[in-house]
């Protein structure tokens, strides 16, 4: 693989739909990541709000990737970080995963189940019931602020699309409550928080790689970075042609990315340049 394009120092990868779908690794993904790790600093930013970055790194390593815990940040981690910066030690009612609740508890937040809360955290709650919604509603009525792991409506699983955090957020929107913060892509505050944790000062030196135009590609645009769409998850080639969130590159899967970057043309900077989308979509 030739010398890396000078404007990219770091590649930031999504997980679900990009490196794996459900429990199945996308063919060639571990090998492609290994090649790219030889030439770029590689980091991983996931909208998975059910698991921490350390937990997801363990999962990736079991799938054949080589990822250190500090190289991976999830939206669950960003919820903890946001609350630490906003109100350390706050009372938090969690309507998300047990793992996120435990991460908050480990960071010295008081996890409550009813009564007065400072924050209600909403994400994918596989055990959500009407009674749990009533308790959360009453906390919000008493002044708690709503915080969401992310706004994804669905995520790709082995058996097809499944409801993601955005679906649960919709329940609370239906009751009249909008989150004060989304802690995942494409919220630029969330993305910048992750970049700061990695010591990345200039987002324009990064390439974001993901399968979802509305999260991964939009996140890149929000912070001024280039992006690559892979066609193995949420967004397809038809979406990429029709959408105004034009990625810098479009590739069939992550395995094609090393060759695409090896032949990258320095003149392609973004959608404001003539023929950008035509050039970027040559793989479709």
C-alpha positions in Angstrom: 0.0 0.0 0.0 1.5 3.3 -1.0 2.2 6.4 1.2 -1.1 7.5 2.9 -2.8 10.6 1.5 -1.4 13.5 3.5 -4.7 14.9 4.6 -5.7 11.7 6.5 -4.0 10.9 9.7 -6.9 9.0 11.4 -9.6 6.7 10.1 -12.6 6.4 12.3 -14.8 3.4 11.8 -18.4 2.6 12.6 -19.1 -1.0 13.8 -22.6 -2.3 13.1 -23.1 -2.7 9.4 -19.5 -1.7 8.7 -17.4 -4.3 10.3 -20.1 -6.9 11.2 -23.8 -7.4 11.0 -25.2 -9.0 14.1 -22.8 -11.8 15.1 -21.4 -12.2 11.5 -18.2 -10.6 10.5 -18.3 -8.9 7.1 -15.9 -11.0 4.9 -12.5 -9.5 4.7 -13.1 -6.9 7.4 -10.5 -8.0 9.9 -7.9 -8.2 7.1 -8.7 -4.8 5.7 -8.5 -3.2 9.2 -5.2 -4.8 9.8 -3.8 -3.3 6.5 -5.2 0.1 7.3 -3.7 0.0 10.8 -0.3 -0.3 9.3 -0.7 3.1 7.5 -3.2 5.1 9.6 -4.1 5.7 13.2 -7.4 3.7 13.4 -10.2 4.5 15.9 -13.7 3.2 16.3 -16.8 5.2 17.1 -20.0 3.3 17.7 -23.6 4.5 18.2 -24.2 1.4 20.3 -25.5 2.8 23.5 -26.0 -0.6 25.2 -22.3 -1.4 25.6 -19.2 0.5 26.6 -16.2 0.9 24.3 -14.2 -1.6 26.4 -17.0 -4.2 26.1 -17.2 -3.7 22.3 -13.4 -3.9 21.9 -13.5 -7.3 23.6 -16.3 -8.3 21.2 -14.3 -7.1 18.1 -11.2 -9.0 19.3 -13.2 -12.2 19.6 -14.2 -11.6 16.0 -10.6 -11.5 14.8 -9.9 -7.7 14.9 -7.1 -6.2 17.0 -8.5 -3.3 18.9 -7.4 -1.8 22.2 -10.1 -0.6 24.6 -8.9 3.0 24.5 -9.3 3.0 20.7 -13.1 2.4 20.8 -15.7 4.8 22.1 -19.4 4.1 22.2 -22.4 6.4 22.7 -22.7 4.7 26.2 -19.3 6.1 27.0 -20.3 9.5 25.7 -23.4 9.5 27.9 -21.2 9.0 31.0 -18.8 11.7 29.8 -21.6 14.2 29.2 -23.1 13.7 32.6 -19.7 13.9 34.3 -19.1 17.3 32.6 -22.7 18.5 33.4 -23.5 17.3 36.9 -21.1 14.8 38.6 -22.8 12.5 41.0 -26.3 13.3 39.7 -29.3 11.1 40.3 -30.0 9.2 37.1 -33.0 7.1 36.1 -31.8 4.7 33.3 -34.1 3.5 30.6 -31.4 1.9 28.6 -29.1 -1.1 29.1 -27.9 -2.6 32.4 -24.3 -2.2 31.1 -24.8 1.6 30.7 -26.4 1.8 34.2 -23.4 0.0 35.6 -21.0 2.3 33.8 -22.8 5.3 35.3 -22.8 3.7 38.8 -19.0 3.0 38.4 -18.6 6.7 37.6 -20.2 7.6 41.0 -23.7 8.5 39.7 -26.6 7.6 41.9 -28.9 5.2 39.9 -32.5 5.7 41.0 -35.7 3.8 40.2 -38.4 6.3 41.0 -38.6 9.3 43.1 -36.6 12.4 42.2 -34.0 12.2 39.4 -31.8 14.8 37.8 -31.6 13.0 34.4 -33.5 10.3 32.6 -31.2 8.4 30.2 -33.0 6.8 27.3 -31.6 4.2 24.9 -32.3 0.7 23.8 -34.2 -0.8 26.8 -35.0 -4.4 25.9 -37.1 -4.7 29.1 -39.1 -1.5 28.7 -42.6 -1.8 30.1 -45.5 0.6 30.5 -44.8 0.8 34.3 -41.2 1.8 33.5 -42.4 4.5 31.1 -44.8 5.8 33.8 -42.0 6.1 36.3 -39.7 7.9 33.8 -42.6 10.2 32.8 -43.1 11.2 36.4 -39.4 12.0 36.9 -39.6 14.2 33.8 -42.7 15.9 35.1 -40.8 16.6 38.3 -38.0 18.3 36.4 -35.5 15.6 35.3 -33.8 16.3 32.0 -33.9 13.7 29.2 -30.6 12.5 27.7 -30.4 10.0 24.8 -27.7 7.6 23.7 -28.4 8.5 20.1 -31.1 9.1 17.5 -30.7 6.0 15.3 -34.2 4.7 14.4 -33.0 1.2 13.5 -29.8 -0.9 13.3 -28.8 -3.8 11.1 -29.0 -7.3 12.7 -28.4 -10.7 11.3 -32.1 -11.2 10.7 -32.8 -7.7 9.4 -33.4 -4.2 10.8 -34.3 -3.8 14.5 -35.5 -0.8 16.5 -32.6 1.3 17.8 -32.4 4.1 20.4 -34.3 6.6 18.2 -37.4 4.4 18.4 -37.3 4.6 22.2 -36.7 8.4 22.1 -39.9 8.6 20.0 -41.9 7.3 22.9 -40.8 10.2 25.0 -41.2 12.7 22.2 -44.8 11.4 22.0 -45.2 12.4 25.6 -43.8 15.9 24.9 -40.2 15.6 25.9 -37.1 16.2 23.7 -33.7 15.1 24.8 -31.4 17.9 25.9 -28.5 16.0 24.4 -27.9 13.1 22.0 -24.7 11.4 22.8 -24.0 9.7 19.5 -23.5 10.4 15.8 -24.3 12.7 14.0 -24.5 15.2 16.9 -21.3 17.3 16.4 -20.9 17.8 20.2 -20.8 14.1 20.7 -18.4 13.5 17.9 -16.1 16.3 19.1 -16.2 14.8 22.6 -14.9 11.6 21.1 -12.2 13.3 19.1 -11.0 15.2 22.2 -10.7 12.0 24.1 -8.4 10.7 21.4 -6.4 13.9 21.2 -7.5 14.8 17.7 -7.4 18.5 17.2 -8.2 18.9 13.5 -11.1 16.8 12.3 -10.2 17.5 8.7 -7.3 15.0 9.1 -9.8 12.3 9.7 -11.8 10.0 7.4 -15.1 8.6 8.8 -16.2 5.2 7.6 -19.7 3.9 8.1 -22.8 2.3 6.6 -25.4 5.0 7.4 -25.7 8.3 5.6 -27.7 9.9 8.3 -25.3 9.1 11.1 -21.8 8.2 9.9 -21.6 10.4 6.9 -23.6 13.3 8.5 -21.2 13.1 11.5 -18.2 13.6 9.2 -19.8 16.6 7.5 -20.8 18.1 10.8 -17.2 18.3 12.0 -15.6 19.0 8.6 -14.1 15.6 7.8 -14.2 13.4 4.7 -16.2 10.2 4.7 -16.6 6.8 3.1 -19.9 4.9 2.8 -19.8 1.1 2.8 -22.8 -0.6 1.3 -23.1 -3.4 3.8 -25.6 -1.9 6.3 -28.3 0.7 6.4 -27.7 2.9 3.3 -27.5 1.5 -0.2 -26.1 2.8 -3.5 -29.5 4.2 -4.5 -29.6 6.2 -1.2 -26.1 7.5 -1.9 -27.1 8.8 -5.3 -30.3 10.5 -4.1 -29.1 11.9 -0.8 -27.5 15.4 -0.4 -25.0 14.0 2.2 -22.6 13.0 -0.5 -19.8 10.9 0.9 -16.2 11.3 -0.4 -16.0 7.7 -1.3 -18.5 4.9 -1.8 -17.2 1.3 -1.6 -19.0 -2.1 -1.7 -17.6 -3.1 1.6 -14.7 -2.4 4.0 -12.5 -4.8 2.2 -12.4 -2.5 -0.8 -11.3 0.5 1.3 -7.5 -0.1 1.3 -7.3 -0.2 -2.5 -9.6 2.9 -2.7 -7.3 4.9 -0.4 -4.2 3.7 -2.2 -5.5 5.2 -5.4 -7.1 8.3 -3.7 -7.0 11.4 -5.9 -5.9 14.5 -3.9 -8.2 16.7 -5.9 -11.4 15.2 -4.5 -12.2 17.4 -1.5 -16.0 17.2 -1.2 -19.3 17.7 -2.8 -18.7 21.3 -3.7 -16.2 20.2 -6.3 -17.3 19.4 -9.7 -17.7 15.7 -10.4 -16.9 14.7 -6.8 -19.9 12.4 -6.5 -19.2 10.8 -9.9 -15.6 10.1 -8.9 -16.4 8.9 -5.4 -19.1 6.5 -6.6 -17.1 4.7 -9.2 -17.4 1.5 -7.1 -21.2 1.4 -7.4 
